[in-house]
């Protein structure tokens, strides 16, 4: 139950932070792992076989879900371990968190259905939607 509570708390924080507080933590964790902003995570997922899911998050339609296992496979062990370390959780908790947060995070950072350049998306995590 402790791991579930930890994940729930992180997800609640990230999803409930409209001003970008929780989302900023996830964005910072991605950047700490060498993934440059929203553009970087979308590119990583597209190259790892999750192009349809990522495209749905960018587009104006419904967001397709992604599983924790798909996140683990797409990001790989070293990147996921770096993200987990930055968030202060184990890699399985990090992949579960990312699977819940990334669809909405990418969706909110691409409100017009357009993925910005890497420079613009790096700043997007710190701005209010």
ChimeraX commands (.cxc) that place a marker at each C-alpha (Angstrom):
marker #1 position 0.00,0.00,0.00 radius 0.5
marker #1 position 2.92,2.37,0.59 radius 0.5
marker #1 position 4.02,2.36,-3.05 radius 0.5
marker #1 position 0.46,2.95,-4.23 radius 0.5
marker #1 position 0.09,5.87,-1.82 radius 0.5
marker #1 position 3.40,7.32,-3.00 radius 0.5
marker #1 position 2.40,7.06,-6.65 radius 0.5
marker #1 position -1.06,8.45,-5.95 radius 0.5
marker #1 position 0.43,11.40,-4.12 radius 0.5
marker #1 position 2.81,12.19,-6.96 radius 0.5
marker #1 position 0.13,11.80,-9.60 radius 0.5
marker #1 position -2.30,13.91,-7.60 radius 0.5
marker #1 position 0.32,16.61,-7.19 radius 0.5
marker #1 position 1.20,16.59,-10.87 radius 0.5
marker #1 position -2.39,16.49,-12.11 radius 0.5
marker #1 position -3.67,19.00,-9.58 radius 0.5
marker #1 position -1.06,21.64,-10.27 radius 0.5
marker #1 position -2.65,23.82,-12.90 radius 0.5
marker #1 position 0.06,26.46,-12.43 radius 0.5
marker #1 position 2.70,23.91,-13.42 radius 0.5
marker #1 position 4.09,22.94,-10.00 radius 0.5
marker #1 position 3.74,19.16,-10.34 radius 0.5
marker #1 position 4.17,19.28,-14.08 radius 0.5
marker #1 position 7.34,21.30,-13.60 radius 0.5
marker #1 position 8.69,18.52,-11.37 radius 0.5
marker #1 position 8.02,15.95,-14.09 radius 0.5
marker #1 position 9.48,18.23,-16.78 radius 0.5
marker #1 position 12.56,18.86,-14.60 radius 0.5
marker #1 position 12.97,15.10,-14.06 radius 0.5
marker #1 position 12.82,14.51,-17.82 radius 0.5
marker #1 position 15.41,17.21,-18.42 radius 0.5
marker #1 position 17.65,15.82,-15.67 radius 0.5
marker #1 position 17.54,12.50,-17.52 radius 0.5
marker #1 position 18.67,14.18,-20.75 radius 0.5
marker #1 position 15.24,14.54,-22.37 radius 0.5
marker #1 position 14.83,18.15,-23.53 radius 0.5
marker #1 position 11.30,19.24,-22.73 radius 0.5
marker #1 position 8.03,18.15,-24.23 radius 0.5
marker #1 position 9.51,17.90,-27.72 radius 0.5
marker #1 position 12.19,15.54,-26.43 radius 0.5
marker #1 position 9.81,13.16,-24.67 radius 0.5
marker #1 position 7.47,13.10,-27.67 radius 0.5
marker #1 position 10.37,12.32,-30.01 radius 0.5
marker #1 position 11.62,9.58,-27.67 radius 0.5
marker #1 position 8.17,7.98,-27.53 radius 0.5
marker #1 position 7.67,8.27,-31.30 radius 0.5
marker #1 position 11.01,6.55,-31.94 radius 0.5
marker #1 position 10.10,3.80,-29.48 radius 0.5
marker #1 position 6.86,2.70,-31.11 radius 0.5
marker #1 position 4.44,4.97,-29.27 radius 0.5
marker #1 position 3.88,7.43,-32.11 radius 0.5
marker #1 position 0.10,6.93,-32.19 radius 0.5
marker #1 position -0.27,7.63,-28.46 radius 0.5
marker #1 position 2.01,10.68,-28.60 radius 0.5
marker #1 position 0.17,12.03,-31.65 radius 0.5
marker #1 position -3.15,11.71,-29.82 radius 0.5
marker #1 position -1.80,13.79,-26.92 radius 0.5
marker #1 position -0.68,16.53,-29.30 radius 0.5
marker #1 position -3.82,16.48,-31.41 radius 0.5
marker #1 position -7.15,17.95,-30.42 radius 0.5
marker #1 position -8.97,14.62,-30.02 radius 0.5
marker #1 position -9.05,12.17,-27.12 radius 0.5
marker #1 position -5.74,11.19,-25.50 radius 0.5
marker #1 position -4.79,7.53,-25.94 radius 0.5
marker #1 position -3.49,5.86,-22.79 radius 0.5
marker #1 position 0.00,4.50,-22.34 radius 0.5
marker #1 position 0.96,1.80,-19.84 radius 0.5
marker #1 position 3.79,1.87,-17.34 radius 0.5
marker #1 position 5.35,-1.09,-19.20 radius 0.5
marker #1 position 5.26,0.84,-22.48 radius 0.5
marker #1 position 6.94,3.80,-20.77 radius 0.5
marker #1 position 9.62,1.49,-19.34 radius 0.5
marker #1 position 10.32,-0.02,-22.74 radius 0.5
marker #1 position 10.28,3.35,-24.55 radius 0.5
marker #1 position 12.60,5.15,-22.16 radius 0.5
marker #1 position 14.90,2.31,-21.15 radius 0.5
marker #1 position 16.44,1.51,-17.81 radius 0.5
marker #1 position 19.09,4.23,-17.48 radius 0.5
marker #1 position 16.75,7.08,-18.44 radius 0.5
marker #1 position 13.95,5.77,-16.25 radius 0.5
marker #1 position 16.37,5.33,-13.34 radius 0.5
marker #1 position 17.53,8.94,-13.76 radius 0.5
marker #1 position 13.93,10.20,-13.81 radius 0.5
marker #1 position 13.08,8.08,-10.76 radius 0.5
marker #1 position 16.12,9.39,-8.89 radius 0.5
marker #1 position 15.14,12.98,-9.63 radius 0.5
marker #1 position 11.58,12.34,-8.43 radius 0.5
marker #1 position 12.74,10.38,-5.39 radius 0.5
marker #1 position 10.88,7.17,-6.29 radius 0.5
marker #1 position 11.85,3.77,-7.68 radius 0.5
marker #1 position 11.77,3.20,-11.46 radius 0.5
marker #1 position 8.49,1.26,-11.41 radius 0.5
marker #1 position 6.80,4.14,-9.55 radius 0.5
marker #1 position 8.30,6.61,-12.03 radius 0.5
marker #1 position 6.99,4.68,-15.04 radius 0.5
marker #1 position 3.54,4.46,-13.44 radius 0.5
marker #1 position 3.60,8.19,-12.74 radius 0.5
marker #1 position 4.72,9.03,-16.28 radius 0.5
marker #1 position 2.06,6.78,-17.81 radius 0.5
marker #1 position -0.60,8.72,-15.91 radius 0.5
marker #1 position 0.85,12.24,-16.27 radius 0.5
marker #1 position 2.40,12.41,-19.75 radius 0.5
marker #1 position -0.84,12.28,-21.80 radius 0.5
marker #1 position -2.28,15.30,-20.00 radius 0.5
marker #1 position 1.04,17.11,-19.72 radius 0.5
marker #1 position 1.75,16.89,-23.44 radius 0.5
marker #1 position -1.88,17.72,-24.23 radius 0.5
marker #1 position -1.78,20.90,-22.10 radius 0.5
marker #1 position 1.55,21.98,-23.58 radius 0.5
marker #1 position 0.23,21.59,-27.14 radius 0.5
marker #1 position -3.18,23.32,-26.87 radius 0.5
marker #1 position -3.48,24.07,-30.59 radius 0.5
marker #1 position -2.48,20.57,-31.65 radius 0.5
marker #1 position 1.02,21.71,-32.55 radius 0.5
marker #1 position 4.30,20.55,-31.07 radius 0.5
marker #1 position 6.59,23.51,-30.49 radius 0.5
marker #1 position 10.32,23.57,-31.13 radius 0.5
marker #1 position 12.63,22.22,-28.41 radius 0.5
marker #1 position 13.52,25.73,-27.21 radius 0.5
marker #1 position 9.91,26.81,-26.85 radius 0.5
marker #1 position 8.78,23.59,-25.18 radius 0.5
marker #1 position 11.58,23.78,-22.61 radius 0.5
marker #1 position 10.06,27.01,-21.36 radius 0.5
marker #1 position 6.50,25.68,-21.54 radius 0.5
marker #1 position 6.80,23.68,-18.32 radius 0.5
marker #1 position 7.29,26.84,-16.29 radius 0.5
marker #1 position 4.44,28.88,-17.76 radius 0.5
marker #1 position 0.85,28.90,-16.69 radius 0.5
marker #1 position -1.47,27.30,-19.25 radius 0.5
marker link #1:1,2 radius 0.2
marker link #1:2,3 radius 0.2
marker link #1:3,4 radius 0.2
marker link #1:4,5 radius 0.2
marker link #1:5,6 radius 0.2
marker link #1:6,7 radius 0.2
marker link #1:7,8 radius 0.2
marker link #1:8,9 radius 0.2
marker link #1:9,10 radius 0.2
marker link #1:10,11 radius 0.2
marker link #1:11,12 radius 0.2
marker link #1:12,13 radius 0.2
marker link #1:13,14 radius 0.2
marker link #1:14,15 radius 0.2
marker link #1:15,16 radius 0.2
marker link #1:16,17 radius 0.2
marker link #1:17,18 radius 0.2
marker link #1:18,19 radius 0.2
marker link #1:19,20 radius 0.2
marker link #1:20,21 radius 0.2
marker link #1:21,22 radius 0.2
marker link #1:22,23 radius 0.2
marker link #1:23,24 radius 0.2
marker link #1:24,25 radius 0.2
marker link #1:25,26 radius 0.2
marker link #1:26,27 radius 0.2
marker link #1:27,28 radius 0.2
marker link #1:28,29 radius 0.2
marker link #1:29,30 radius 0.2
marker link #1:30,31 radius 0.2
marker link #1:31,32 radius 0.2
marker link #1:32,33 radius 0.2
marker link #1:33,34 radius 0.2
marker link #1:34,35 radius 0.2
marker link #1:35,36 radius 0.2
marker link #1:36,37 radius 0.2
marker link #1:37,38 radius 0.2
marker link #1:38,39 radius 0.2
marker link #1:39,40 radius 0.2
marker link #1:40,41 radius 0.2
marker link #1:41,42 radius 0.2
marker link #1:42,43 radius 0.2
marker link #1:43,44 radius 0.2
marker link #1:44,45 radius 0.2
marker link #1:45,46 radius 0.2
marker link #1:46,47 radius 0.2
marker link #1:47,48 radius 0.2
marker link #1:48,49 radius 0.2
marker link #1:49,50 radius 0.2
marker link #1:50,51 radius 0.2
marker link #1:51,52 radius 0.2
marker link #1:52,53 radius 0.2
marker link #1:53,54 radius 0.2
marker link #1:54,55 radius 0.2
marker link #1:55,56 radius 0.2
marker link #1:56,57 radius 0.2
marker link #1:57,58 radius 0.2
marker link #1:58,59 radius 0.2
marker link #1:59,60 radius 0.2
marker link #1:60,61 radius 0.2
marker link #1:61,62 radius 0.2
marker link #1:62,63 radius 0.2
marker link #1:63,64 radius 0.2
marker link #1:64,65 radius 0.2
marker link #1:65,66 radius 0.2
marker link #1:66,67 radius 0.2
marker link #1:67,68 radius 0.2
marker link #1:68,69 radius 0.2
marker link #1:69,70 radius 0.2
marker link #1:70,71 radius 0.2
marker link #1:71,72 radius 0.2
marker link #1:72,73 radius 0.2
marker link #1:73,74 radius 0.2
marker link #1:74,75 radius 0.2
marker link #1:75,76 radius 0.2
marker link #1:76,77 radius 0.2
marker link #1:77,78 radius 0.2
marker link #1:78,79 radius 0.2
marker link #1:79,80 radius 0.2
marker link #1:80,81 radius 0.2
marker link #1:81,82 radius 0.2
marker link #1:82,83 radius 0.2
marker link #1:83,84 radius 0.2
marker link #1:84,85 radius 0.2
marker link #1:85,86 radius 0.2
marker link #1:86,87 radius 0.2
marker link #1:87,88 radius 0.2
marker link #1:88,89 radius 0.2
marker link #1:89,90 radius 0.2
marker link #1:90,91 radius 0.2
marker link #1:91,92 radius 0.2
marker link #1:92,93 radius 0.2
marker link #1:93,94 radius 0.2
marker link #1:94,95 radius 0.2
marker link #1:95,96 radius 0.2
marker link #1:96,97 radius 0.2
marker link #1:97,98 radius 0.2
marker link #1:98,99 radius 0.2
marker link #1:99,100 radius 0.2
marker link #1:100,101 radius 0.2
marker link #1:101,102 radius 0.2
marker link #1:102,103 radius 0.2
marker link #1:103,104 radius 0.2
marker link #1:104,105 radius 0.2
marker link #1:105,106 radius 0.2
marker link #1:106,107 radius 0.2
marker link #1:107,108 radius 0.2
marker link #1:108,109 radius 0.2
marker link #1:109,110 radius 0.2
marker link #1:110,111 radius 0.2
marker link #1:111,112 radius 0.2
marker link #1:112,113 radius 0.2
marker link #1:113,114 radius 0.2
marker link #1:114,115 radius 0.2
marker link #1:115,116 radius 0.2
marker link #1:116,117 radius 0.2
marker link #1:117,118 radius 0.2
marker link #1:118,119 radius 0.2
marker link #1:119,120 radius 0.2
marker link #1:120,121 radius 0.2
marker link #1:121,122 radius 0.2
marker link #1:122,123 radius 0.2
marker link #1:123,124 radius 0.2
marker link #1:124,125 radius 0.2
marker link #1:125,126 radius 0.2
marker link #1:126,127 radius 0.2
marker link #1:127,128 radius 0.2
marker link #1:128,129 radius 0.2
view
